[in-house]
Amino acid sequence: GIVMKVLFSKIMFFTLALFIYINLNAAEGKVEGGSTHEIPSWFKESFLDISEDIAESKANNKHFMVFMDLEGCPYCTKMLKENFIAENKTSEFIKKYFDVIEINVKGSREVAWDEKTTLTEKELAEKLEIQYSPTILFFNEKKEVVVRVNGYRKAADFKYILEYVQGKHYEKMTLTEYLNKIEKQSLYTLKDNKLFKNTKDLSKIKTPLAVVFEDGSCTQCDYFHNRILKDKNVLSEFKKFTVVRLDANSDEEIIDVDGNKTTAKQWALKINLDYRPGILLYDNKKLISTIDALLYPFHFKELLRYVGGKYYEKYPKSYLDYLRVRQDELLKQGINIDLGE
């Protein structure tokens, strides 16, 4: 018996040592699904003096647009391909009515923001609190940002935004009000999901909460249902949440997180939520993050984890601070990260 015991503990010790050895020498995970992109040749040759660029745009009767991107960003590649490079109504409209420059959110080129302020591209991105790549900024002649587009948009959706800026509708109404007014086709019929909890009173929910706004004009809702809501990692993070889906065109009375009577339509207008499916992520009745752009499964599930796992307490400034640490952690564990669709 003693011999067997000694032998067993030796085998166990050897197995453990081997396990530690393998783990220490485990291959690091790889990041996949990134993509490279070229900046279109017709973007404006700029000395990165923003005031001067805006004055030139005004003289040419155009609006000034800044495309803020990041190397390897799959959403930037998709946005550039479909909206700027493809020959379509959207790219024609941009060339006709906009001057576009590109700024790299991690870049080191010097940008003259105003007479007093010169910053690197990276510092400018921090000053403007850029959270998404791409982020697209539209300026009026007073150098105010009149529209900020977070992340990728389909060409048809982006064209509505371009028309809103080009027609100076921002002087009279918000983008969300404008998008509600224009006749958009009904492209999408709201789909149900067993994840969605049917409740009209959000103030009673004790768990983390995800409020999903969809409507009939939603070009990204099919992707949300067919891909995001079928991803096992996403679903596993959603377990911590109560998920409530609202029709953003609905006038039915609901009670919001703070106990106020409202409707989904009023709520979306009040917070200027122009993206569908727009998703508000709450914890302890506090709005922690808003998903108002296309996110592929990896980024989607990590944002849910950031809120549902209370990592926002450790990284209160930005989800991106959390994401950097988290990516390293996963790679060190030998887990591959796929940033793609």
C-alpha positions in Angstrom: 0.0 0.0 0.0 2.8 2.4 1.0 4.7 1.7 -2.3 1.5 2.4 -4.3 0.9 5.6 -2.4 4.4 6.9 -2.9 4.2 5.9 -6.6 0.9 7.7 -6.9 2.1 10.9 -5.3 5.2 10.8 -7.5 3.0 10.4 -10.6 0.8 13.2 -9.4 3.8 15.4 -8.7 5.3 14.6 -12.1 1.9 15.3 -13.8 1.6 18.6 -11.9 5.2 19.6 -12.8 4.5 18.8 -16.4 1.3 20.7 -16.4 3.0 23.8 -15.0 5.9 23.4 -17.5 3.5 23.1 -20.4 1.5 26.1 -19.2 4.6 28.3 -18.7 5.7 27.4 -22.2 2.2 27.4 -23.7 2.0 29.1 -27.0 0.5 32.6 -26.6 -2.9 33.1 -28.3 -3.1 34.9 -31.6 -5.3 37.9 -32.5 -7.2 37.0 -35.7 -9.9 38.8 -37.8 -8.1 42.2 -38.0 -7.8 43.7 -41.4 -5.7 46.3 -43.2 -7.1 49.2 -45.2 -5.9 51.8 -47.5 -7.0 55.4 -47.2 -8.8 56.5 -50.4 -6.5 58.6 -52.7 -9.2 61.3 -52.9 -9.1 62.2 -49.2 -8.0 65.8 -48.7 -4.2 66.5 -48.6 -4.1 68.2 -45.2 -1.5 70.0 -43.2 -3.6 68.9 -40.2 -4.5 72.5 -39.3 -8.2 72.0 -38.5 -9.2 75.7 -38.5 -7.6 76.1 -41.9 -9.2 72.9 -43.3 -12.7 74.1 -42.1 -12.2 77.5 -43.7 -11.3 75.8 -47.0 -14.3 73.5 -46.8 -16.5 76.5 -46.2 -15.0 78.4 -49.2 -15.8 75.3 -51.4 -19.3 75.1 -49.9 -18.6 71.8 -48.3 -18.7 70.3 -44.8 -15.5 69.1 -43.1 -15.4 65.4 -42.1 -12.7 63.6 -40.0 -12.4 59.8 -40.4 -10.7 58.5 -37.2 -9.4 55.0 -37.6 -7.0 52.5 -36.3 -4.7 50.0 -38.0 -6.1 46.5 -38.2 -9.6 47.6 -37.3 -12.2 45.4 -39.2 -15.0 48.0 -38.7 -12.8 50.7 -40.4 -12.1 48.5 -43.4 -15.8 47.6 -43.8 -16.8 51.2 -43.5 -14.2 52.5 -46.0 -15.0 49.8 -48.5 -18.7 50.2 -48.5 -19.1 53.9 -48.0 -16.0 55.5 -49.5 -14.3 53.2 -52.0 -17.3 51.4 -53.6 -18.8 53.3 -56.5 -22.3 54.1 -55.1 -24.6 56.9 -54.2 -23.0 57.3 -50.8 -19.4 57.7 -52.0 -20.6 60.1 -54.8 -22.4 62.2 -52.3 -19.3 62.4 -50.0 -17.0 63.4 -52.9 -19.5 66.1 -53.9 -20.3 67.7 -50.5 -17.5 66.8 -48.1 -13.8 67.3 -47.5 -12.5 64.3 -45.7 -9.2 63.8 -43.8 -8.0 60.7 -41.9 -6.7 60.8 -38.4 -5.2 57.7 -36.7 -6.4 57.4 -33.1 -3.0 56.0 -32.1 -1.0 58.2 -34.4 1.9 60.6 -33.7 1.4 63.3 -36.4 1.0 66.8 -35.0 -2.5 68.3 -35.4 -3.1 72.1 -35.0 -6.5 72.1 -33.2 -6.6 75.9 -32.7 -4.2 78.8 -32.5 -3.2 77.8 -28.9 -3.3 74.0 -29.1 -1.2 71.5 -31.1 -1.7 67.8 -30.2 -0.6 64.5 -31.5 -3.3 62.4 -33.2 -3.4 60.2 -30.2 -3.8 63.2 -27.8 -6.6 64.6 -30.0 -8.4 61.3 -29.9 -8.2 61.4 -26.1 -9.3 65.0 -26.0 -12.4 64.1 -28.1 -13.0 61.0 -25.9 -12.9 58.7 -28.9 -14.2 55.2 -27.8 -14.8 53.6 -31.2 -12.9 53.0 -34.4 -13.9 54.3 -36.7 -15.4 57.5 -35.3 -16.5 60.0 -37.9 -16.8 63.6 -36.9 -18.7 66.3 -38.9 -17.9 69.9 -38.2 -19.8 73.1 -39.0 -18.0 76.3 -39.9 -17.7 77.4 -36.2 -15.6 74.2 -35.7 -18.3 72.6 -33.6 -18.8 68.9 -34.0 -22.4 68.7 -35.2 -22.5 64.9 -35.6 -20.4 62.1 -34.2 -20.9 58.7 -35.8 -19.6 55.9 -33.6 -18.4 52.9 -35.6 -19.5 51.3 -38.8 -22.7 52.2 -40.7 -24.2 50.6 -43.8 -24.0 52.8 -46.9 -27.8 53.4 -47.0 -27.8 54.4 -43.3 -24.7 56.6 -43.6 -26.3 58.5 -46.6 -29.1 59.6 -44.3 -26.6 61.1 -41.9 -24.7 62.8 -44.8 -27.9 64.4 -46.0 -28.7 65.6 -42.5 -25.3 67.3 -42.3 -25.2 68.6 -45.9 -28.8 70.1 -45.5 -27.7 71.7 -42.2 -30.7 70.1 -40.5 -28.5 70.1 -37.3 -29.5 73.7 -36.9 -33.1 72.8 -36.3 -33.2 69.2 -34.9 -31.2 66.3 -33.6 -30.1 63.5 -35.9 -32.5 61.1 -34.2 -35.5 63.5 -34.8 -34.4 63.8 -38.4 -34.2 60.0 -38.9 -37.6 59.6 -37.4 -39.1 62.2 -39.8 -37.8 60.8 -43.1 -39.6 58.0 -44.8 -37.4 55.0 -44.3 -38.6 51.7 -45.8 -39.7 48.9 -43.4 -36.9 46.5 -43.9 -37.1 44.5 -40.8 -39.9 42.8 -38.8 -39.1 42.6 -35.1 -38.0 39.1 -34.2 -38.6 37.5 -30.8 -36.1 35.7 -28.7 -36.5 33.7 -25.5 -33.8 35.9 -24.0 -36.1 38.9 -24.1 -38.1 39.4 -20.9 -41.5 40.9 -21.4 -41.9 43.7 -18.9 -43.2 47.3 -19.0 -41.6 48.3 -15.7 -37.8 48.5 -15.8 -37.5 50.1 -12.4 -38.1 46.8 -10.6 -35.2 44.9 -12.3 -32.5 44.0 -9.8 -29.9 42.4 -12.1 -27.7 44.1 -14.7 -30.1 45.2 -17.5 -29.8 45.4 -21.3 -32.4 47.5 -23.0 -32.4 46.8 -26.8 -34.0 49.4 -29.1 -35.0 48.0 -32.6 -37.4 49.3 -35.3 -38.5 48.5 -38.8 -35.7 50.4 -40.5 -33.0 48.4 -38.7 -30.4 47.2 -41.2 -28.2 45.5 -38.5 -30.9 43.7 -36.6 -30.7 40.5 -38.7 -27.0 40.3 -37.9 -27.8 40.9 -34.2 -30.3 38.0 -34.1 -28.6 35.6 -36.5 -25.0 36.0 -35.3 -24.7 37.8 -32.0 -27.6 36.2 -30.2 -26.4 32.7 -31.4 -22.8 33.1 -30.2 -22.3 30.9 -27.1 -19.8 33.3 -25.5 -22.2 36.2 -25.9 -25.1 34.2 -24.5 -23.0 33.1 -21.5 -22.3 36.8 -20.7 -26.0 37.7 -21.2 -26.9 35.2 -18.4 -26.1 37.9 -15.8 -28.5 40.3 -17.5 -32.2 40.8 -17.8 -32.7 41.7 -21.5 -35.7 43.8 -22.5 -36.3 44.6 -26.2 -38.3 47.8 -27.2 -39.7 48.9 -30.5 -38.2 52.4 -30.8 -41.3 53.6 -32.8 -43.7 52.5 -30.0 -46.0 54.9 -28.1 -46.9 52.3 -25.6 -46.3 53.5 -22.0 -43.4 52.0 -20.1 -41.7 52.8 -16.8 -37.9 53.5 -17.2 -35.1 52.5 -14.9 -35.6 55.6 -12.7 -39.3 55.0 -12.4 -40.5 57.6 -14.8 -43.4 57.0 -17.2 -42.2 57.3 -20.9 -42.5 55.5 -24.2 -39.7 53.8 -26.2 -40.1 56.4 -28.8 -39.7 59.3 -26.4 -36.8 57.6 -24.7 -34.8 57.0 -27.9 -35.4 60.7 -28.9 -34.4 62.0 -25.5 -31.0 60.3 -25.5 -30.4 60.8 -29.2 -30.1 57.1 -29.9 -29.9 57.0 -33.7 -28.3 53.5 -34.1 -30.4 50.3 -34.3 -30.1 47.9 -32.5 -29.1 50.5 -29.9 -28.4 48.8 -26.5 -28.2 50.5 -23.1 -26.3 48.5 -20.5 -27.2 49.2 -16.8 -25.9 48.0 -13.5 -27.4 49.1 -10.2 -29.8 51.4 -12.2 -26.8 53.2 -13.6 -26.2 53.5 -17.3 -22.6 52.1 -17.7 -22.3 51.7 -21.5 -24.2 52.3 -24.7 -23.8 50.1 -27.8 -24.5 52.5 -30.7 -22.4 50.8 -33.3 -21.8 47.5 -35.0 -19.9 45.1 -32.7 -18.7 41.7 -33.7 -19.0 38.8 -31.2 -15.7 39.2 -29.4 -16.1 42.9 -28.6 -19.8 42.5 -27.9 -19.3 39.7 -25.2 -16.4 41.6 -23.6 -18.5 44.8 -23.3 -21.2 42.7 -21.6 -18.6 41.2 -19.3 -17.3 44.7 -18.5 -20.7 45.7 -17.3 -22.1 42.4 -15.9 -18.8 41.5 -14.2 -18.6 45.1 -12.6 -15.2 45.6 -14.3 -16.3 49.2 -14.9 -15.5 49.8 -11.2 -11.9 48.9 -11.8 -11.7 50.7 -15.2 -14.2 53.6 -14.7 -12.7 55.8 -17.4 -13.2 53.6 -20.4 -14.1 50.1 -21.6 -11.0 50.4 -23.8 -8.7 50.4 -20.7 -10.4 47.2 -19.6 -10.2 45.6 -23.1 -6.4 46.2 -23.4 -5.8 44.3 -20.1 -8.3 41.6 -20.9 -6.9 40.9 -24.4 -3.4 40.4 -22.9 -4.9 38.1 -20.2 -6.6 35.9 -22.8 -3.6 35.7 -25.1 -1.3 34.7 -22.2 -3.8 31.9 -21.4 -3.2 30.7 -25.0 -6.7 31.7 -26.1 -7.0 33.0 -29.7 -9.0 36.2 -30.1 -11.1 36.6 -33.3 -12.0 40.3 -33.8 -13.9 39.6 -37.0 -17.5 38.9 -38.0 
